[in-house]
């Protein structure tokens, strides 16, 4: 419903644009000099006043209405759901929504069927009320804007003020989203650390959360939540990936920017960037079916004991995946180095290779560092390639021929299937997320420090 109504509001705004322009032109007559704002601003004013408040109602309603519908539904079935835990209530709510949406695979019983009918009724009432409010607000805004249009009306100031407000809201939303993510990680991680000693988590050498019983009626073993094996696996695979991507990407960027002819560059750069558009699951297939057997057979031929799933296979394929991040950004940065630096170096007798090594690359170093940091962040956050090529075993090893796992893989594993957010087994995912956030933040701070240091030398 949200996409349909949003598209309808966009269409209404497009219709209002020529209406506002025409009305301002008619009221001004032949004396356009008397108008404070151009007719286009009056058209935008009418469109914003008509569709803007209605869209605000749509967005606010979409955020608030589901909570109100859920509260009303549980109030209506309070007797039947009185003994439900938080997880059971969440599962019941998901089942009701699935049944109401026509999902044939949803869990069904008499209570859920009745709740689904009640949910459909409440949802219809909510949608009808939302549309009615949107029509009223849009009509009122249209009338107010239509009457305000006149030669002396400061439509430009109003429109630019609205655009400025929208930009401020967008920036504020980005900041609030970041704060919300960090706070959610911190709050849930504190719940985890109230159950598990932080020292055992940060310095533990064993990771076996799956041995913990999920429910009281299950039999579980002794779970361990040591972060070190996951950190070691993440750093091992990332190091291999960067060892592959950094030289290939930087050398490709140097060739495309300073050696390749225009036709070769026009073909080569898009071909490299195509690698960034390949889904990661396809890279995972390539790693599992091609690279991993190649590594295993080659290693065994040389007398090494190679696991069927290895960090080397995952790291090599991940390095291929992030080559476009390094090459494309480095190419743009190298091209941004002023030609005068190249001309001055070659005018003093330096060769092209000496100019690149001693002038261009030092001048482009901040941008190249930024490209490498982006590539490292992309490698740290990758999941599918690791699952399919490196496995899910939390081994504490630096041997690239053995199977390892990463932080992101374990987060996905812990949050797959039934979830009980009162259990350390599930809350461990938030602690892993917080640790990964801290690592990437530290990495970015170090990179910013390097960039700032070298940028001061070339400003």
C-alpha positions as CSV (number, residue, x, y, z in Angstrom):
1,X,0.0,0.0,0.0
2,X,2.8,2.4,0.8
3,X,4.4,2.2,-2.7
4,X,1.0,2.7,-4.4
5,X,0.1,5.7,-2.3
6,X,3.5,7.2,-2.7
7,X,3.3,6.9,-6.5
8,X,-0.1,8.4,-6.4
9,X,1.2,11.4,-4.4
10,X,4.0,11.8,-6.9
11,X,1.5,11.9,-9.8
12,X,-0.6,14.5,-8.0
13,X,2.5,16.6,-7.4
14,X,3.4,16.4,-11.1
15,X,-0.2,17.5,-12.0
16,X,0.1,20.5,-9.6
17,X,3.3,21.8,-11.1
18,X,1.7,23.2,-14.4
19,X,-1.4,24.3,-12.5
20,X,0.6,26.5,-10.1
21,X,2.7,27.9,-13.0
22,X,-0.3,28.7,-15.1
23,X,-2.2,30.4,-12.2
24,X,0.8,32.6,-11.3
25,X,1.2,33.6,-15.0
26,X,-2.5,34.4,-15.4
27,X,-2.5,36.6,-12.2
28,X,0.6,38.4,-13.2
29,X,-0.6,39.1,-16.8
30,X,1.9,40.7,-19.1
31,X,3.8,42.4,-16.3
32,X,6.1,39.6,-15.3
33,X,8.5,42.1,-13.7
34,X,6.0,42.6,-10.9
35,X,6.3,38.9,-9.8
36,X,8.5,38.2,-6.8
37,X,9.2,34.6,-8.0
38,X,9.2,32.9,-11.3
39,X,6.1,30.8,-12.2
40,X,8.1,27.6,-11.7
41,X,8.4,28.3,-8.0
42,X,4.7,28.8,-7.7
43,X,4.2,25.4,-9.3
44,X,6.5,23.8,-6.9
45,X,4.8,25.6,-4.0
46,X,1.4,24.2,-5.0
47,X,2.9,20.7,-5.5
48,X,4.7,20.7,-2.1
49,X,1.7,22.0,-0.2
50,X,-0.6,19.4,-1.8
51,X,1.6,16.3,-1.7
52,X,4.0,17.1,1.1
53,X,1.6,17.0,4.1
54,X,-0.2,14.0,2.7
55,X,3.1,12.2,2.4
56,X,4.0,13.1,5.9
57,X,0.7,11.6,7.1
58,X,1.5,8.5,5.1
59,X,5.0,8.1,6.6
60,X,3.9,8.8,10.1
61,X,0.9,6.5,9.8
62,X,3.0,3.7,8.4
63,X,5.3,3.9,11.5
64,X,2.6,4.2,14.2
65,X,-0.4,2.3,12.8
66,X,1.2,-1.2,13.0
67,X,2.0,-0.7,16.7
68,X,-1.6,0.4,17.3
69,X,-3.1,-2.5,15.3
70,X,-0.9,-4.9,17.3
71,X,-1.9,-3.4,20.6
72,X,-5.6,-3.5,19.6
73,X,-5.3,-7.1,18.5
74,X,-3.6,-8.3,21.7
75,X,-6.2,-6.3,23.7
76,X,-9.0,-8.1,21.8
77,X,-7.4,-11.5,22.5
78,X,-5.9,-10.7,25.9
79,X,-7.4,-13.7,27.6
80,X,-6.0,-16.2,25.1
81,X,-2.5,-14.6,25.0
82,X,-2.2,-13.7,28.7
83,X,0.4,-16.4,29.3
84,X,2.5,-15.7,26.2
85,X,6.2,-14.7,26.7
86,X,7.7,-11.9,24.6
87,X,9.1,-14.4,22.0
88,X,5.7,-16.2,21.8
89,X,3.9,-12.9,21.3
90,X,6.3,-12.0,18.5
91,X,5.8,-15.4,16.9
92,X,2.1,-15.2,17.2
93,X,2.1,-11.8,15.6
94,X,4.2,-13.0,12.7
95,X,1.9,-16.0,12.2
96,X,-1.2,-13.8,12.2
97,X,0.3,-11.5,9.6
98,X,1.3,-14.4,7.4
99,X,-2.2,-16.0,7.6
100,X,-3.8,-12.7,6.8
101,X,-1.4,-12.3,3.8
102,X,-2.4,-15.6,2.4
103,X,0.8,-17.6,3.3
104,X,-0.2,-21.2,3.0
105,X,2.9,-22.3,4.9
106,X,2.1,-20.3,8.0
107,X,1.4,-22.0,11.3
108,X,-2.4,-22.3,11.7
109,X,-4.8,-23.1,14.5
110,X,-8.2,-21.8,15.6
111,X,-6.8,-18.9,17.6
112,X,-4.5,-17.7,14.9
113,X,-7.3,-18.0,12.3
114,X,-9.6,-15.8,14.4
115,X,-6.8,-13.4,15.1
116,X,-6.0,-13.1,11.4
117,X,-9.6,-12.2,10.6
118,X,-9.4,-9.6,13.4
119,X,-6.1,-8.3,12.1
120,X,-7.5,-8.0,8.5
121,X,-10.5,-6.0,9.9
122,X,-8.3,-3.7,12.0
123,X,-5.9,-3.2,9.1
124,X,-8.7,-2.2,6.7
125,X,-10.0,0.3,9.2
126,X,-6.5,1.7,9.6
127,X,-5.9,2.0,5.9
128,X,-9.3,3.7,5.3
129,X,-8.7,6.2,8.1
130,X,-5.2,6.9,6.7
131,X,-6.5,7.6,3.2
132,X,-9.3,9.8,4.5
133,X,-6.8,11.9,6.6
134,X,-4.5,12.1,3.6
135,X,-7.3,13.4,1.3
136,X,-8.4,16.0,3.8
137,X,-4.8,17.2,4.5
138,X,-3.9,17.3,0.8
139,X,-7.1,19.2,-0.1
140,X,-6.6,21.7,2.7
141,X,-3.0,22.2,1.6
142,X,-4.0,22.6,-2.1
143,X,-6.6,25.3,-1.2
144,X,-4.2,27.2,1.0
145,X,-1.5,27.2,-1.6
146,X,-3.9,28.0,-4.5
147,X,-5.2,31.1,-2.6
148,X,-1.7,32.2,-1.7
149,X,-0.5,32.4,-5.3
150,X,-0.2,36.0,-6.3
151,X,2.4,38.2,-8.1
152,X,3.8,39.4,-4.8
153,X,3.9,36.0,-3.1
154,X,7.4,34.9,-2.1
155,X,7.1,31.4,-3.5
156,X,10.8,31.1,-4.1
157,X,11.6,31.7,-0.4
158,X,9.0,29.1,0.7
159,X,10.1,26.4,-1.7
160,X,13.8,26.9,-0.9
161,X,13.0,26.9,2.8
162,X,11.1,23.6,2.3
163,X,14.0,22.1,0.4
164,X,16.4,23.3,3.1
165,X,14.2,21.7,5.8
166,X,14.1,18.4,3.8
167,X,17.9,18.4,3.5
168,X,18.2,19.0,7.3
169,X,15.7,16.2,8.0
170,X,17.7,13.8,5.7
171,X,20.9,14.6,7.5
172,X,19.3,14.3,10.9
173,X,17.7,11.0,9.9
174,X,21.1,9.6,8.9
175,X,22.6,10.7,12.2
176,X,19.7,9.3,14.2
177,X,19.9,6.0,12.3
178,X,23.6,5.7,13.2
179,X,22.8,6.5,16.9
180,X,20.0,4.1,16.9
181,X,22.1,1.3,15.6
182,X,24.9,1.9,18.1
183,X,22.5,2.2,21.0
184,X,20.7,-1.0,20.0
185,X,24.0,-2.8,19.9
186,X,25.1,-1.4,23.2
187,X,21.8,-2.2,25.0
188,X,21.6,-5.8,23.9
189,X,25.3,-6.3,24.4
190,X,25.0,-5.2,28.0
191,X,22.3,-7.8,28.5
192,X,24.7,-10.4,27.1
193,X,27.6,-9.3,29.3
194,X,25.3,-9.5,32.3
195,X,25.1,-13.2,31.6
196,X,28.6,-13.8,30.2
197,X,31.8,-12.4,31.6
198,X,33.2,-9.8,29.2
199,X,36.7,-11.1,29.8
200,X,35.7,-14.6,28.8
201,X,34.1,-13.2,25.6
202,X,37.0,-10.9,24.6
203,X,39.8,-13.3,25.4
204,X,38.2,-16.7,25.2
205,X,39.8,-19.2,22.8
206,X,36.7,-21.4,22.2
207,X,33.5,-20.6,20.4
208,X,30.7,-23.2,20.8
209,X,27.4,-21.3,21.4
210,X,25.4,-24.0,19.7
211,X,25.9,-26.3,22.6
212,X,23.7,-24.1,24.8
213,X,20.0,-25.3,25.2
214,X,17.6,-22.9,23.5
215,X,14.6,-23.8,25.6
216,X,14.1,-25.3,29.0
217,X,12.9,-28.6,27.6
218,X,16.1,-29.1,25.5
219,X,19.3,-30.8,26.6
220,X,22.4,-28.7,26.1
221,X,26.1,-28.9,26.8
222,X,28.6,-26.4,27.9
223,X,28.6,-23.4,25.7
224,X,31.6,-21.1,25.2
225,X,31.6,-17.6,23.8
226,X,35.3,-16.9,23.1
227,X,35.7,-14.1,20.5
228,X,39.3,-14.8,19.6
229,X,38.8,-17.6,17.1
230,X,36.2,-15.5,15.2
231,X,38.5,-12.5,15.2
232,X,41.4,-14.6,14.0
233,X,39.4,-16.1,11.1
234,X,38.1,-12.7,10.1
235,X,41.5,-11.1,10.0
236,X,43.0,-14.2,8.2
237,X,40.5,-14.1,5.4
238,X,40.6,-10.3,5.2
239,X,44.4,-10.3,5.0
240,X,44.4,-12.8,2.2
241,X,41.7,-10.8,0.3
242,X,43.6,-7.6,0.6
243,X,46.9,-9.3,-0.4
244,X,45.1,-10.2,-3.6
245,X,43.1,-7.1,-4.2
246,X,45.6,-4.4,-3.3
247,X,48.3,-5.1,-5.8
248,X,45.9,-6.1,-8.6
249,X,43.7,-3.1,-8.0
250,X,46.4,-0.5,-7.6
251,X,48.4,-1.8,-10.6
252,X,45.3,-1.9,-12.7
253,X,44.5,1.7,-11.7
254,X,48.0,2.9,-12.6
255,X,47.8,1.2,-16.0
256,X,44.4,2.6,-16.8
257,X,45.2,6.1,-15.7
258,X,48.8,6.6,-17.1
259,X,49.5,3.9,-19.6
260,X,46.3,2.7,-21.3
261,X,45.1,4.4,-24.5
262,X,41.6,6.0,-24.5
263,X,40.0,3.0,-26.3
264,X,41.5,0.5,-23.9
265,X,40.5,2.6,-20.9
266,X,37.0,2.9,-22.2
267,X,36.7,-0.9,-22.3
268,X,38.9,-1.9,-19.4
269,X,37.5,0.2,-16.6
270,X,33.8,-0.8,-17.1
271,X,34.9,-4.5,-17.4
272,X,36.6,-4.2,-14.0
273,X,33.6,-2.5,-12.5
274,X,31.3,-5.3,-13.7
275,X,32.9,-7.4,-11.0
276,X,31.3,-5.2,-8.3
277,X,27.9,-6.0,-9.7
278,X,28.1,-9.8,-9.4
279,X,26.1,-11.1,-6.5
280,X,28.2,-12.5,-3.6
281,X,26.4,-15.8,-3.7
282,X,27.8,-16.3,-7.3
283,X,31.3,-15.6,-5.9
284,X,30.5,-18.2,-3.3
285,X,29.6,-20.8,-5.9
286,X,32.8,-20.0,-7.8
287,X,34.8,-20.4,-4.6
288,X,33.1,-23.6,-3.5
289,X,33.1,-25.4,-6.9
290,X,36.2,-24.1,-8.6
291,X,38.8,-22.4,-6.3
292,X,38.4,-24.6,-3.2
293,X,38.9,-27.9,-5.2
294,X,41.8,-26.3,-7.0
295,X,43.5,-25.2,-3.8
296,X,42.8,-28.6,-2.2
297,X,44.2,-30.6,-5.1
298,X,47.2,-28.3,-5.6
299,X,48.0,-28.4,-1.9
300,X,47.7,-32.1,-1.7
301,X,49.9,-32.5,-4.8
302,X,52.6,-30.5,-3.0
303,X,52.2,-32.7,0.1
304,X,50.2,-30.3,2.3
305,X,47.2,-31.3,4.4
306,X,44.4,-29.1,2.9
307,X,40.9,-29.0,4.2
308,X,38.0,-29.2,1.8
309,X,37.0,-25.7,3.0
310,X,39.9,-23.3,3.5
311,X,40.5,-19.7,4.4
312,X,42.8,-19.4,1.3
313,X,40.0,-20.3,-1.1
314,X,37.6,-17.8,0.5
315,X,40.2,-15.1,0.7
316,X,41.3,-15.4,-2.9
317,X,37.8,-15.1,-4.2
318,X,36.9,-12.3,-1.8
319,X,40.0,-10.5,-3.1
320,X,38.8,-10.8,-6.6
321,X,35.4,-9.5,-5.5
322,X,36.9,-6.3,-4.0
323,X,39.3,-5.6,-6.8
324,X,36.8,-3.0,-8.3
325,X,36.6,-1.1,-5.1
326,X,40.4,-0.6,-5.1
327,X,41.0,-0.1,-8.8
328,X,38.1,2.2,-9.5
329,X,38.6,4.5,-6.6
330,X,42.4,4.5,-7.0
331,X,42.0,5.3,-10.7
332,X,39.8,8.3,-9.9
333,X,42.3,9.5,-7.3
334,X,45.3,9.1,-9.5
335,X,43.5,10.9,-12.4
336,X,42.8,13.8,-9.9
337,X,46.5,14.4,-9.4
338,X,47.3,17.6,-11.3
339,X,49.0,17.1,-14.6
340,X,51.4,19.9,-13.7
341,X,53.1,17.6,-11.1
342,X,53.7,15.0,-13.9
343,X,54.9,17.6,-16.3
344,X,57.3,19.1,-13.8
345,X,58.7,15.7,-12.9
346,X,59.2,14.7,-16.5
347,X,60.6,18.1,-17.3
348,X,63.4,17.5,-14.7
349,X,64.3,14.3,-16.6
350,X,62.4,11.6,-14.6
351,X,60.9,8.7,-16.6
352,X,57.2,7.9,-16.5
353,X,57.7,5.1,-14.0
354,X,59.8,7.3,-11.7
355,X,57.1,10.0,-12.0
356,X,54.4,7.6,-11.0
357,X,56.4,6.1,-8.1
358,X,57.9,9.3,-6.6
359,X,55.3,11.9,-7.5
360,X,51.9,10.6,-8.5
361,X,51.5,7.8,-6.0
362,X,52.6,9.8,-3.0
363,X,50.2,12.6,-4.0
364,X,47.4,10.1,-4.4
365,X,48.2,8.2,-1.3
366,X,45.3,9.6,0.9
367,X,42.8,8.5,-1.7
368,X,44.4,5.1,-2.2
369,X,44.3,4.5,1.6
370,X,40.6,5.4,1.6
371,X,40.0,2.9,-1.2
372,X,41.9,0.2,0.7
373,X,39.9,0.9,3.9
374,X,36.6,0.7,1.9
375,X,37.8,-2.7,0.5
376,X,38.8,-4.0,3.9
377,X,35.4,-3.0,5.4
378,X,33.7,-4.8,2.5
379,X,35.8,-7.9,3.1
380,X,35.2,-7.9,6.8
381,X,31.4,-7.7,6.3
382,X,31.2,-10.5,3.7
383,X,29.3,-13.6,4.6
384,X,28.2,-15.8,1.7
385,X,31.7,-16.5,0.4
386,X,32.9,-17.5,3.8
387,X,30.0,-19.8,4.4
388,X,30.4,-21.6,1.1
389,X,34.2,-21.7,0.8
390,X,35.7,-21.4,4.4
391,X,33.0,-23.2,6.4
392,X,31.5,-22.4,9.8
393,X,34.1,-24.0,12.1
394,X,35.5,-21.6,14.7
395,X,39.1,-22.8,14.6
396,X,41.8,-20.7,16.2
397,X,44.5,-21.0,13.5
398,X,46.6,-18.9,11.2
399,X,47.0,-21.7,8.7
400,X,45.2,-20.5,5.5
401,X,44.7,-24.2,4.4
402,X,42.3,-24.9,7.3
403,X,38.6,-24.2,7.6
404,X,37.8,-21.0,9.6
405,X,34.8,-18.8,10.2
406,X,34.2,-15.1,10.6
407,X,32.2,-12.8,12.8
408,X,29.5,-12.0,10.3
409,X,28.9,-15.7,9.5
410,X,28.4,-16.4,13.2
411,X,26.0,-13.4,13.6
412,X,23.9,-14.8,10.7
413,X,24.0,-18.3,12.3
414,X,22.9,-17.1,15.7
415,X,20.0,-15.1,14.3
416,X,18.7,-17.8,12.0
417,X,15.6,-19.8,12.9
418,X,13.9,-19.7,16.3
419,X,15.2,-16.8,18.4
420,X,14.9,-16.2,22.1
421,X,16.3,-12.8,23.0
422,X,16.5,-13.7,26.7
423,X,19.2,-16.3,25.9
424,X,23.0,-15.6,25.7
425,X,23.1,-17.7,22.6
426,X,21.1,-15.1,20.7
427,X,22.3,-12.0,22.5
428,X,25.9,-13.1,21.5
429,X,25.1,-11.8,18.0
430,X,24.8,-8.3,19.3
431,X,28.0,-8.6,21.2
432,X,29.7,-9.7,18.1
433,X,28.2,-6.8,16.2
434,X,29.4,-4.4,18.7
435,X,32.9,-5.8,18.6
436,X,32.9,-5.7,14.8
437,X,31.7,-2.1,14.9
438,X,34.5,-1.2,17.3
439,X,37.1,-2.8,15.0
440,X,35.9,-1.1,11.9
441,X,35.6,2.2,13.7
442,X,39.2,1.9,14.9
443,X,40.3,1.0,11.3
444,X,38.6,4.0,9.9
445,X,40.1,6.3,12.5
446,X,43.6,5.0,11.7
447,X,42.9,5.5,8.0
448,X,41.7,9.1,8.6
449,X,44.8,9.8,10.5
450,X,47.0,8.6,7.7
451,X,44.9,10.5,5.1
452,X,45.1,13.7,7.2
453,X,48.8,13.4,7.7
454,X,49.7,13.0,4.0
455,X,47.0,15.4,2.8
456,X,48.7,18.2,4.7
457,X,51.9,17.6,2.8
458,X,50.2,18.0,-0.6
459,X,47.7,20.8,0.0
